Amino acid sequence: DILFEGEVGLTGRIRPLSDAVERYQFALRNGFSKLILSARTPAIREESGTKCIYIKRLKEMSDYIKGLK
């Protein structure tokens, strides 16, 4: 249900990947409704029923996932 898209640096910073829109479309086709992306990823126009969560550091992703429990 949640897809993480980014590159984790040694300091915990999340770097964006190229082709964000194409990767977003891939996620939708494969049933993902939430995407966790680098805050440096250009904003994606979200379709109905989906949510993009933009983060800067790995800790933010950890905090988000812990909040889902």
mmJSON file of the N, C-alpha and C atoms, coordinates in Angstrom:
{"data_MODEL":{"atom_site":{
"group_PDB":["ATOM","ATOM","ATOM","ATOM","ATOM","ATOM","ATOM","ATOM","ATOM","ATOM","ATOM","ATOM","ATOM","ATOM","ATOM","ATOM","ATOM","ATOM","ATOM","ATOM","ATOM","ATOM","ATOM","ATOM","ATOM","ATOM","ATOM","ATOM","ATOM","ATOM","ATOM","ATOM","ATOM","ATOM","ATOM","ATOM","ATOM","ATOM","ATOM","ATOM","ATOM","ATOM","ATOM","ATOM","ATOM","ATOM","ATOM","ATOM","ATOM","ATOM","ATOM","ATOM","ATOM","ATOM","ATOM","ATOM","ATOM","ATOM","ATOM","ATOM","ATOM","ATOM","ATOM","ATOM","ATOM","ATOM","ATOM","ATOM","ATOM","ATOM","ATOM","ATOM","ATOM","ATOM","ATOM","ATOM","ATOM","ATOM","ATOM","ATOM","ATOM","ATOM","ATOM","ATOM","ATOM","ATOM","ATOM","ATOM","ATOM","ATOM","ATOM","ATOM","ATOM","ATOM","ATOM","ATOM","ATOM","ATOM","ATOM","ATOM","ATOM","ATOM","ATOM","ATOM","ATOM","ATOM","ATOM","ATOM","ATOM","ATOM","ATOM","ATOM","ATOM","ATOM","ATOM","ATOM","ATOM","ATOM","ATOM","ATOM","ATOM","ATOM","ATOM","ATOM","ATOM","ATOM","ATOM","ATOM","ATOM","ATOM","ATOM","ATOM","ATOM","ATOM","ATOM","ATOM","ATOM","ATOM","ATOM","ATOM","ATOM","ATOM","ATOM","ATOM","ATOM","ATOM","ATOM","ATOM","ATOM","ATOM","ATOM","ATOM","ATOM","ATOM","ATOM","ATOM","ATOM","ATOM","ATOM","ATOM","ATOM","ATOM","ATOM","ATOM","ATOM","ATOM","ATOM","ATOM","ATOM","ATOM","ATOM","ATOM","ATOM","ATOM","ATOM","ATOM","ATOM","ATOM","ATOM","ATOM","ATOM","ATOM","ATOM","ATOM","ATOM","ATOM","ATOM","ATOM","ATOM","ATOM","ATOM","ATOM","ATOM","ATOM","ATOM","ATOM","ATOM","ATOM","ATOM","ATOM","ATOM","ATOM","ATOM","ATOM","ATOM","ATOM","ATOM"],
"id":[1,2,3,4,5,6,7,8,9,10,11,12,13,14,15,16,17,18,19,20,21,22,23,24,25,26,27,28,29,30,31,32,33,34,35,36,37,38,39,40,41,42,43,44,45,46,47,48,49,50,51,52,53,54,55,56,57,58,59,60,61,62,63,64,65,66,67,68,69,70,71,72,73,74,75,76,77,78,79,80,81,82,83,84,85,86,87,88,89,90,91,92,93,94,95,96,97,98,99,100,101,102,103,104,105,106,107,108,109,110,111,112,113,114,115,116,117,118,119,120,121,122,123,124,125,126,127,128,129,130,131,132,133,134,135,136,137,138,139,140,141,142,143,144,145,146,147,148,149,150,151,152,153,154,155,156,157,158,159,160,161,162,163,164,165,166,167,168,169,170,171,172,173,174,175,176,177,178,179,180,181,182,183,184,185,186,187,188,189,190,191,192,193,194,195,196,197,198,199,200,201,202,203,204,205,206,207],
"type_symbol":["N","C","C","N","C","C","N","C","C","N","C","C","N","C","C","N","C","C","N","C","C","N","C","C","N","C","C","N","C","C","N","C","C","N","C","C","N","C","C","N","C","C","N","C","C","N","C","C","N","C","C","N","C","C","N","C","C","N","C","C","N","C","C","N","C","C","N","C","C","N","C","C","N","C","C","N","C","C","N","C","C","N","C","C","N","C","C","N","C","C","N","C","C","N","C","C","N","C","C","N","C","C","N","C","C","N","C","C","N","C","C","N","C","C","N","C","C","N","C","C","N","C","C","N","C","C","N","C","C","N","C","C","N","C","C","N","C","C","N","C","C","N","C","C","N","C","C","N","C","C","N","C","C","N","C","C","N","C","C","N","C","C","N","C","C","N","C","C","N","C","C","N","C","C","N","C","C","N","C","C","N","C","C","N","C","C","N","C","C","N","C","C","N","C","C","N","C","C","N","C","C","N","C","C","N","C","C"],
"label_atom_id":["N","CA","C","N","CA","C","N","CA","C","N","CA","C","N","CA","C","N","CA","C","N","CA","C","N","CA","C","N","CA","C","N","CA","C","N","CA","C","N","CA","C","N","CA","C","N","CA","C","N","CA","C","N","CA","C","N","CA","C","N","CA","C","N","CA","C","N","CA","C","N","CA","C","N","CA","C","N","CA","C","N","CA","C","N","CA","C","N","CA","C","N","CA","C","N","CA","C","N","CA","C","N","CA","C","N","CA","C","N","CA","C","N","CA","C","N","CA","C","N","CA","C","N","CA","C","N","CA","C","N","CA","C","N","CA","C","N","CA","C","N","CA","C","N","CA","C","N","CA","C","N","CA","C","N","CA","C","N","CA","C","N","CA","C","N","CA","C","N","CA","C","N","CA","C","N","CA","C","N","CA","C","N","CA","C","N","CA","C","N","CA","C","N","CA","C","N","CA","C","N","CA","C","N","CA","C","N","CA","C","N","CA","C","N","CA","C","N","CA","C","N","CA","C","N","CA","C","N","CA","C","N","CA","C","N","CA","C","N","CA","C"],
"label_alt_id":[null,null,null,null,null,null,null,null,null,null,null,null,null,null,null,null,null,null,null,null,null,null,null,null,null,null,null,null,null,null,null,null,null,null,null,null,null,null,null,null,null,null,null,null,null,null,null,null,null,null,null,null,null,null,null,null,null,null,null,null,null,null,null,null,null,null,null,null,null,null,null,null,null,null,null,null,null,null,null,null,null,null,null,null,null,null,null,null,null,null,null,null,null,null,null,null,null,null,null,null,null,null,null,null,null,null,null,null,null,null,null,null,null,null,null,null,null,null,null,null,null,null,null,null,null,null,null,null,null,null,null,null,null,null,null,null,null,null,null,null,null,null,null,null,null,null,null,null,null,null,null,null,null,null,null,null,null,null,null,null,null,null,null,null,null,null,null,null,null,null,null,null,null,null,null,null,null,null,null,null,null,null,null,null,null,null,null,null,null,null,null,null,null,null,null,null,null,null,null,null,null,null,null,null,null,null,null],
"label_comp_id":["ASP","ASP","ASP","ILE","ILE","ILE","LEU","LEU","LEU","PHE","PHE","PHE","GLU","GLU","GLU","GLY","GLY","GLY","GLU","GLU","GLU","VAL","VAL","VAL","GLY","GLY","GLY","LEU","LEU","LEU","THR","THR","THR","GLY","GLY","GLY","ARG","ARG","ARG","ILE","ILE","ILE","ARG","ARG","ARG","PRO","PRO","PRO","LEU","LEU","LEU","SER","SER","SER","ASP","ASP","ASP","ALA","ALA","ALA","VAL","VAL","VAL","GLU","GLU","GLU","ARG","ARG","ARG","TYR","TYR","TYR","GLN","GLN","GLN","PHE","PHE","PHE","ALA","ALA","ALA","LEU","LEU","LEU","ARG","ARG","ARG","ASN","ASN","ASN","GLY","GLY","GLY","PHE","PHE","PHE","SER","SER","SER","LYS","LYS","LYS","LEU","LEU","LEU","ILE","ILE","ILE","LEU","LEU","LEU","SER","SER","SER","ALA","ALA","ALA","ARG","ARG","ARG","THR","THR","THR","PRO","PRO","PRO","ALA","ALA","ALA","ILE","ILE","ILE","ARG","ARG","ARG","GLU","GLU","GLU","GLU","GLU","GLU","SER","SER","SER","GLY","GLY","GLY","THR","THR","THR","LYS","LYS","LYS","CYS","CYS","CYS","ILE","ILE","ILE","TYR","TYR","TYR","ILE","ILE","ILE","LYS","LYS","LYS","ARG","ARG","ARG","LEU","LEU","LEU","LYS","LYS","LYS","GLU","GLU","GLU","MET","MET","MET","SER","SER","SER","ASP","ASP","ASP","TYR","TYR","TYR","ILE","ILE","ILE","LYS","LYS","LYS","GLY","GLY","GLY","LEU","LEU","LEU","LYS","LYS","LYS"],
"label_asym_id":["A","A","A","A","A","A","A","A","A","A","A","A","A","A","A","A","A","A","A","A","A","A","A","A","A","A","A","A","A","A","A","A","A","A","A","A","A","A","A","A","A","A","A","A","A","A","A","A","A","A","A","A","A","A","A","A","A","A","A","A","A","A","A","A","A","A","A","A","A","A","A","A","A","A","A","A","A","A","A","A","A","A","A","A","A","A","A","A","A","A","A","A","A","A","A","A","A","A","A","A","A","A","A","A","A","A","A","A","A","A","A","A","A","A","A","A","A","A","A","A","A","A","A","A","A","A","A","A","A","A","A","A","A","A","A","A","A","A","A","A","A","A","A","A","A","A","A","A","A","A","A","A","A","A","A","A","A","A","A","A","A","A","A","A","A","A","A","A","A","A","A","A","A","A","A","A","A","A","A","A","A","A","A","A","A","A","A","A","A","A","A","A","A","A","A","A","A","A","A","A","A","A","A","A","A","A","A"],
"label_entity_id":["1","1","1","1","1","1","1","1","1","1","1","1","1","1","1","1","1","1","1","1","1","1","1","1","1","1","1","1","1","1","1","1","1","1","1","1","1","1","1","1","1","1","1","1","1","1","1","1","1","1","1","1","1","1","1","1","1","1","1","1","1","1","1","1","1","1","1","1","1","1","1","1","1","1","1","1","1","1","1","1","1","1","1","1","1","1","1","1","1","1","1","1","1","1","1","1","1","1","1","1","1","1","1","1","1","1","1","1","1","1","1","1","1","1","1","1","1","1","1","1","1","1","1","1","1","1","1","1","1","1","1","1","1","1","1","1","1","1","1","1","1","1","1","1","1","1","1","1","1","1","1","1","1","1","1","1","1","1","1","1","1","1","1","1","1","1","1","1","1","1","1","1","1","1","1","1","1","1","1","1","1","1","1","1","1","1","1","1","1","1","1","1","1","1","1","1","1","1","1","1","1","1","1","1","1","1","1"],
"label_seq_id":[1,1,1,2,2,2,3,3,3,4,4,4,5,5,5,6,6,6,7,7,7,8,8,8,9,9,9,10,10,10,11,11,11,12,12,12,13,13,13,14,14,14,15,15,15,16,16,16,17,17,17,18,18,18,19,19,19,20,20,20,21,21,21,22,22,22,23,23,23,24,24,24,25,25,25,26,26,26,27,27,27,28,28,28,29,29,29,30,30,30,31,31,31,32,32,32,33,33,33,34,34,34,35,35,35,36,36,36,37,37,37,38,38,38,39,39,39,40,40,40,41,41,41,42,42,42,43,43,43,44,44,44,45,45,45,46,46,46,47,47,47,48,48,48,49,49,49,50,50,50,51,51,51,52,52,52,53,53,53,54,54,54,55,55,55,56,56,56,57,57,57,58,58,58,59,59,59,60,60,60,61,61,61,62,62,62,63,63,63,64,64,64,65,65,65,66,66,66,67,67,67,68,68,68,69,69,69],
"pdbx_PDB_ins_code":[null,null,null,null,null,null,null,null,null,null,null,null,null,null,null,null,null,null,null,null,null,null,null,null,null,null,null,null,null,null,null,null,null,null,null,null,null,null,null,null,null,null,null,null,null,null,null,null,null,null,null,null,null,null,null,null,null,null,null,null,null,null,null,null,null,null,null,null,null,null,null,null,null,null,null,null,null,null,null,null,null,null,null,null,null,null,null,null,null,null,null,null,null,null,null,null,null,null,null,null,null,null,null,null,null,null,null,null,null,null,null,null,null,null,null,null,null,null,null,null,null,null,null,null,null,null,null,null,null,null,null,null,null,null,null,null,null,null,null,null,null,null,null,null,null,null,null,null,null,null,null,null,null,null,null,null,null,null,null,null,null,null,null,null,null,null,null,null,null,null,null,null,null,null,null,null,null,null,null,null,null,null,null,null,null,null,null,null,null,null,null,null,null,null,null,null,null,null,null,null,null,null,null,null,null,null,null],
"Cartn_x":[0.816,0.0,0.86,2.081,2.98,4.235,4.62,5.824,6.8,8.041,9.095,9.866,10.101,10.831,11.893,13.136,14.226,15.509,16.57,17.881,18.293,18.676,19.065,20.57,20.958,22.368,22.926,24.226,24.874,24.485,24.091,23.693,22.203,21.48,20.045,19.184,19.821,19.048,18.461,17.258,16.596,16.757,17.36,17.559,16.506,16.067,15.035,15.591,14.706,15.042,14.53,15.086,14.611,13.278,12.598,11.339,10.267,10.082,9.131,7.707,7.285,5.91,5.706,6.668,6.56,6.532,7.334,7.35,6.027,5.444,4.137,3.08,3.087,2.132,2.323,3.572,3.864,3.248,3.412,2.867,1.349,0.692,-0.767,-1.212,-0.533,-0.887,-0.72,0.16,0.449,-0.219,-1.204,-2.049,-1.562,-0.522,-0.055,-0.906,-1.296,-2.11,-1.335,-0.2,0.631,2.059,2.676,4.066,4.848,5.979,6.892,8.026,8.19,9.136,10.083,11.207,12.129,11.446,11.694,11.146,11.677,12.766,13.342,12.747,11.816,11.118,10.133,10.101,9.092,7.69,6.825,5.468,4.752,4.064,3.314,1.83,1.13,-0.326,-0.958,-1.491,-2.04,-3.407,-3.632,-4.939,-5.794,-7.089,-8.033,-7.664,-7.688,-7.404,-5.936,-5.067,-3.638,-3.106,-1.958,-1.335,0.176,0.814,2.271,2.74,3.685,4.272,5.716,6.066,7.403,8.247,9.43,10.308,11.724,12.467,13.86,14.841,14.469,15.395,14.707,15.513,15.013,14.203,14.596,13.867,12.416,12.167,10.789,9.949,10.546,9.82,9.531,10.511,10.337,9.214,9.21,8.162,6.791,6.722,5.444,4.925,5.796,5.38,4.98,5.714,5.35,3.974,3.629,2.328,1.172,1.459,0.411,-0.03,0.791,0.483,-0.614],
"Cartn_y":[-1.193,0.0,1.256,1.189,2.354,2.026,2.94,2.776,3.888,3.523,4.503,4.694,5.949,6.26,7.298,6.889,7.813,7.056,7.792,7.221,7.724,6.805,7.166,7.406,8.616,8.951,8.447,8.469,7.991,8.801,10.052,10.899,10.786,9.972,9.812,10.716,11.575,12.433,11.582,11.956,11.257,12.091,11.486,12.179,11.705,12.593,12.216,11.318,10.557,9.765,10.497,10.154,10.769,10.14,10.764,10.257,10.023,10.988,10.838,10.585,11.272,11.098,9.685,9.172,7.81,6.789,7.008,6.1,6.179,7.374,7.556,6.744,6.837,6.077,4.571,4.12,2.708,2.287,3.124,2.817,2.688,3.588,3.525,2.242,1.895,0.672,-0.576,-0.504,-1.678,-1.636,-0.765,-0.78,-0.011,0.8,1.602,2.86,3.215,4.419,5.539,5.202,6.21,6.078,7.217,7.242,8.141,7.656,8.46,8.872,10.19,10.743,11.726,11.973,13.006,14.366,15.211,16.571,17.368,16.907,17.592,17.105,16.166,15.703,16.789,17.125,18.102,17.608,18.528,18.155,17.377,16.33,15.484,15.776,15.902,16.104,14.771,14.72,13.474,13.18,11.907,11.469,11.117,11.067,10.752,9.429,9.416,8.193,7.929,8.858,8.676,9.823,9.568,10.593,10.497,11.647,11.726,12.368,11.717,12.22,12.596,13.859,14.345,14.444,13.816,13.798,14.235,14.699,15.107,14.064,13.395,12.462,11.137,10.107,8.763,8.724,9.509,9.539,9.957,10.881,11.307,10.141,9.295,8.127,7.171,6.956,6.082,6.6,7.893,8.496,8.338,8.512,8.375,6.943,5.98,4.577,4.18,4.643,4.347,4.902,6.041,6.651,5.875,4.968,4.169,3.005,2.615,1.448,1.753],
"Cartn_z":[0.0,0.0,0.0,0.554,0.58,-0.226,-1.105,-1.903,-1.545,-1.239,-0.991,-2.281,-2.644,-3.859,-3.544,-3.534,-3.268,-3.017,-2.882,-2.585,-1.209,-0.345,1.017,1.05,1.449,1.579,2.905,3.052,4.274,5.505,5.31,6.434,6.749,5.972,6.192,5.329,4.542,3.633,2.509,2.086,0.993,-0.268,-1.287,-2.558,-3.555,-4.426,-5.396,-6.493,-7.102,-8.275,-9.508,-10.656,-11.897,-12.31,-13.229,-13.792,-12.734,-11.843,-10.733,-11.215,-12.27,-12.749,-13.289,-14.036,-14.563,-13.42,-12.399,-11.249,-10.482,-10.411,-9.774,-10.532,-11.849,-12.662,-12.466,-12.377,-12.107,-10.777,-9.759,-8.433,-8.486,-9.2,-9.323,-10.016,-11.101,-11.845,-10.995,-10.008,-9.189,-7.817,-7.656,-6.468,-5.256,-5.398,-4.267,-4.155,-2.933,-2.753,-2.058,-1.45,-0.785,-1.293,-1.55,-1.977,-1.047,-0.589,0.221,-0.711,-0.871,-1.83,-1.157,-1.808,-1.343,-1.416,-0.437,-0.444,-1.632,-2.221,-3.383,-4.7,-4.641,-5.84,-6.269,-7.56,-8.002,-7.634,-7.247,-6.823,-7.923,-7.517,-8.438,-8.247,-9.335,-9.261,-8.875,-7.67,-7.137,-7.736,-8.027,-8.492,-7.286,-7.489,-6.416,-5.75,-4.435,-3.692,-3.44,-3.847,-3.609,-2.761,-2.146,-1.305,-1.463,-1.673,-1.717,-0.419,0.236,1.469,1.138,1.344,1.009,2.275,2.247,3.418,3.034,4.035,3.827,4.343,5.433,6.086,6.376,6.507,6.781,8.077,9.071,10.345,10.148,9.23,8.957,8.443,7.6,7.101,8.249,9.095,10.255,11.148,11.422,12.253,11.606,10.291,9.586,9.698,9.459,9.507,10.922,11.918,13.314,13.651,13.078,13.318,12.712,11.789,11.154,12.018,12.979,13.815,14.791],
"occupancy":[1.0,1.0,1.0,1.0,1.0,1.0,1.0,1.0,1.0,1.0,1.0,1.0,1.0,1.0,1.0,1.0,1.0,1.0,1.0,1.0,1.0,1.0,1.0,1.0,1.0,1.0,1.0,1.0,1.0,1.0,1.0,1.0,1.0,1.0,1.0,1.0,1.0,1.0,1.0,1.0,1.0,1.0,1.0,1.0,1.0,1.0,1.0,1.0,1.0,1.0,1.0,1.0,1.0,1.0,1.0,1.0,1.0,1.0,1.0,1.0,1.0,1.0,1.0,1.0,1.0,1.0,1.0,1.0,1.0,1.0,1.0,1.0,1.0,1.0,1.0,1.0,1.0,1.0,1.0,1.0,1.0,1.0,1.0,1.0,1.0,1.0,1.0,1.0,1.0,1.0,1.0,1.0,1.0,1.0,1.0,1.0,1.0,1.0,1.0,1.0,1.0,1.0,1.0,1.0,1.0,1.0,1.0,1.0,1.0,1.0,1.0,1.0,1.0,1.0,1.0,1.0,1.0,1.0,1.0,1.0,1.0,1.0,1.0,1.0,1.0,1.0,1.0,1.0,1.0,1.0,1.0,1.0,1.0,1.0,1.0,1.0,1.0,1.0,1.0,1.0,1.0,1.0,1.0,1.0,1.0,1.0,1.0,1.0,1.0,1.0,1.0,1.0,1.0,1.0,1.0,1.0,1.0,1.0,1.0,1.0,1.0,1.0,1.0,1.0,1.0,1.0,1.0,1.0,1.0,1.0,1.0,1.0,1.0,1.0,1.0,1.0,1.0,1.0,1.0,1.0,1.0,1.0,1.0,1.0,1.0,1.0,1.0,1.0,1.0,1.0,1.0,1.0,1.0,1.0,1.0,1.0,1.0,1.0,1.0,1.0,1.0,1.0,1.0,1.0,1.0,1.0,1.0],
"B_iso_or_equiv":[0.0,0.0,0.0,0.0,0.0,0.0,0.0,0.0,0.0,0.0,0.0,0.0,0.0,0.0,0.0,0.0,0.0,0.0,0.0,0.0,0.0,0.0,0.0,0.0,0.0,0.0,0.0,0.0,0.0,0.0,0.0,0.0,0.0,0.0,0.0,0.0,0.0,0.0,0.0,0.0,0.0,0.0,0.0,0.0,0.0,0.0,0.0,0.0,0.0,0.0,0.0,0.0,0.0,0.0,0.0,0.0,0.0,0.0,0.0,0.0,0.0,0.0,0.0,0.0,0.0,0.0,0.0,0.0,0.0,0.0,0.0,0.0,0.0,0.0,0.0,0.0,0.0,0.0,0.0,0.0,0.0,0.0,0.0,0.0,0.0,0.0,0.0,0.0,0.0,0.0,0.0,0.0,0.0,0.0,0.0,0.0,0.0,0.0,0.0,0.0,0.0,0.0,0.0,0.0,0.0,0.0,0.0,0.0,0.0,0.0,0.0,0.0,0.0,0.0,0.0,0.0,0.0,0.0,0.0,0.0,0.0,0.0,0.0,0.0,0.0,0.0,0.0,0.0,0.0,0.0,0.0,0.0,0.0,0.0,0.0,0.0,0.0,0.0,0.0,0.0,0.0,0.0,0.0,0.0,0.0,0.0,0.0,0.0,0.0,0.0,0.0,0.0,0.0,0.0,0.0,0.0,0.0,0.0,0.0,0.0,0.0,0.0,0.0,0.0,0.0,0.0,0.0,0.0,0.0,0.0,0.0,0.0,0.0,0.0,0.0,0.0,0.0,0.0,0.0,0.0,0.0,0.0,0.0,0.0,0.0,0.0,0.0,0.0,0.0,0.0,0.0,0.0,0.0,0.0,0.0,0.0,0.0,0.0,0.0,0.0,0.0,0.0,0.0,0.0,0.0,0.0,0.0],
"pdbx_formal_charge":[null,null,null,null,null,null,null,null,null,null,null,null,null,null,null,null,null,null,null,null,null,null,null,null,null,null,null,null,null,null,null,null,null,null,null,null,null,null,null,null,null,null,null,null,null,null,null,null,null,null,null,null,null,null,null,null,null,null,null,null,null,null,null,null,null,null,null,null,null,null,null,null,null,null,null,null,null,null,null,null,null,null,null,null,null,null,null,null,null,null,null,null,null,null,null,null,null,null,null,null,null,null,null,null,null,null,null,null,null,null,null,null,null,null,null,null,null,null,null,null,null,null,null,null,null,null,null,null,null,null,null,null,null,null,null,null,null,null,null,null,null,null,null,null,null,null,null,null,null,null,null,null,null,null,null,null,null,null,null,null,null,null,null,null,null,null,null,null,null,null,null,null,null,null,null,null,null,null,null,null,null,null,null,null,null,null,null,null,null,null,null,null,null,null,null,null,null,null,null,null,null,null,null,null,null,null,null],
"auth_seq_id":[1,1,1,2,2,2,3,3,3,4,4,4,5,5,5,6,6,6,7,7,7,8,8,8,9,9,9,10,10,10,11,11,11,12,12,12,13,13,13,14,14,14,15,15,15,16,16,16,17,17,17,18,18,18,19,19,19,20,20,20,21,21,21,22,22,22,23,23,23,24,24,24,25,25,25,26,26,26,27,27,27,28,28,28,29,29,29,30,30,30,31,31,31,32,32,32,33,33,33,34,34,34,35,35,35,36,36,36,37,37,37,38,38,38,39,39,39,40,40,40,41,41,41,42,42,42,43,43,43,44,44,44,45,45,45,46,46,46,47,47,47,48,48,48,49,49,49,50,50,50,51,51,51,52,52,52,53,53,53,54,54,54,55,55,55,56,56,56,57,57,57,58,58,58,59,59,59,60,60,60,61,61,61,62,62,62,63,63,63,64,64,64,65,65,65,66,66,66,67,67,67,68,68,68,69,69,69],
"auth_comp_id":["ASP","ASP","ASP","ILE","ILE","ILE","LEU","LEU","LEU","PHE","PHE","PHE","GLU","GLU","GLU","GLY","GLY","GLY","GLU","GLU","GLU","VAL","VAL","VAL","GLY","GLY","GLY","LEU","LEU","LEU","THR","THR","THR","GLY","GLY","GLY","ARG","ARG","ARG","ILE","ILE","ILE","ARG","ARG","ARG","PRO","PRO","PRO","LEU","LEU","LEU","SER","SER","SER","ASP","ASP","ASP","ALA","ALA","ALA","VAL","VAL","VAL","GLU","GLU","GLU","ARG","ARG","ARG","TYR","TYR","TYR","GLN","GLN","GLN","PHE","PHE","PHE","ALA","ALA","ALA","LEU","LEU","LEU","ARG","ARG","ARG","ASN","ASN","ASN","GLY","GLY","GLY","PHE","PHE","PHE","SER","SER","SER","LYS","LYS","LYS","LEU","LEU","LEU","ILE","ILE","ILE","LEU","LEU","LEU","SER","SER","SER","ALA","ALA","ALA","ARG","ARG","ARG","THR","THR","THR","PRO","PRO","PRO","ALA","ALA","ALA","ILE","ILE","ILE","ARG","ARG","ARG","GLU","GLU","GLU","GLU","GLU","GLU","SER","SER","SER","GLY","GLY","GLY","THR","THR","THR","LYS","LYS","LYS","CYS","CYS","CYS","ILE","ILE","ILE","TYR","TYR","TYR","ILE","ILE","ILE","LYS","LYS","LYS","ARG","ARG","ARG","LEU","LEU","LEU","LYS","LYS","LYS","GLU","GLU","GLU","MET","MET","MET","SER","SER","SER","ASP","ASP","ASP","TYR","TYR","TYR","ILE","ILE","ILE","LYS","LYS","LYS","GLY","GLY","GLY","LEU","LEU","LEU","LYS","LYS","LYS"],
"auth_asym_id":["A","A","A","A","A","A","A","A","A","A","A","A","A","A","A","A","A","A","A","A","A","A","A","A","A","A","A","A","A","A","A","A","A","A","A","A","A","A","A","A","A","A","A","A","A","A","A","A","A","A","A","A","A","A","A","A","A","A","A","A","A","A","A","A","A","A","A","A","A","A","A","A","A","A","A","A","A","A","A","A","A","A","A","A","A","A","A","A","A","A","A","A","A","A","A","A","A","A","A","A","A","A","A","A","A","A","A","A","A","A","A","A","A","A","A","A","A","A","A","A","A","A","A","A","A","A","A","A","A","A","A","A","A","A","A","A","A","A","A","A","A","A","A","A","A","A","A","A","A","A","A","A","A","A","A","A","A","A","A","A","A","A","A","A","A","A","A","A","A","A","A","A","A","A","A","A","A","A","A","A","A","A","A","A","A","A","A","A","A","A","A","A","A","A","A","A","A","A","A","A","A","A","A","A","A","A","A"],
"auth_atom_id":["N","CA","C","N","CA","C","N","CA","C","N","CA","C","N","CA","C","N","CA","C","N","CA","C","N","CA","C","N","CA","C","N","CA","C","N","CA","C","N","CA","C","N","CA","C","N","CA","C","N","CA","C","N","CA","C","N","CA","C","N","CA","C","N","CA","C","N","CA","C","N","CA","C","N","CA","C","N","CA","C","N","CA","C","N","CA","C","N","CA","C","N","CA","C","N","CA","C","N","CA","C","N","CA","C","N","CA","C","N","CA","C","N","CA","C","N","CA","C","N","CA","C","N","CA","C","N","CA","C","N","CA","C","N","CA","C","N","CA","C","N","CA","C","N","CA","C","N","CA","C","N","CA","C","N","CA","C","N","CA","C","N","CA","C","N","CA","C","N","CA","C","N","CA","C","N","CA","C","N","CA","C","N","CA","C","N","CA","C","N","CA","C","N","CA","C","N","CA","C","N","CA","C","N","CA","C","N","CA","C","N","CA","C","N","CA","C","N","CA","C","N","CA","C","N","CA","C","N","CA","C","N","CA","C","N","CA","C","N","CA","C"],
"pdbx_PDB_model_num":[1,1,1,1,1,1,1,1,1,1,1,1,1,1,1,1,1,1,1,1,1,1,1,1,1,1,1,1,1,1,1,1,1,1,1,1,1,1,1,1,1,1,1,1,1,1,1,1,1,1,1,1,1,1,1,1,1,1,1,1,1,1,1,1,1,1,1,1,1,1,1,1,1,1,1,1,1,1,1,1,1,1,1,1,1,1,1,1,1,1,1,1,1,1,1,1,1,1,1,1,1,1,1,1,1,1,1,1,1,1,1,1,1,1,1,1,1,1,1,1,1,1,1,1,1,1,1,1,1,1,1,1,1,1,1,1,1,1,1,1,1,1,1,1,1,1,1,1,1,1,1,1,1,1,1,1,1,1,1,1,1,1,1,1,1,1,1,1,1,1,1,1,1,1,1,1,1,1,1,1,1,1,1,1,1,1,1,1,1,1,1,1,1,1,1,1,1,1,1,1,1,1,1,1,1,1,1]
}}}
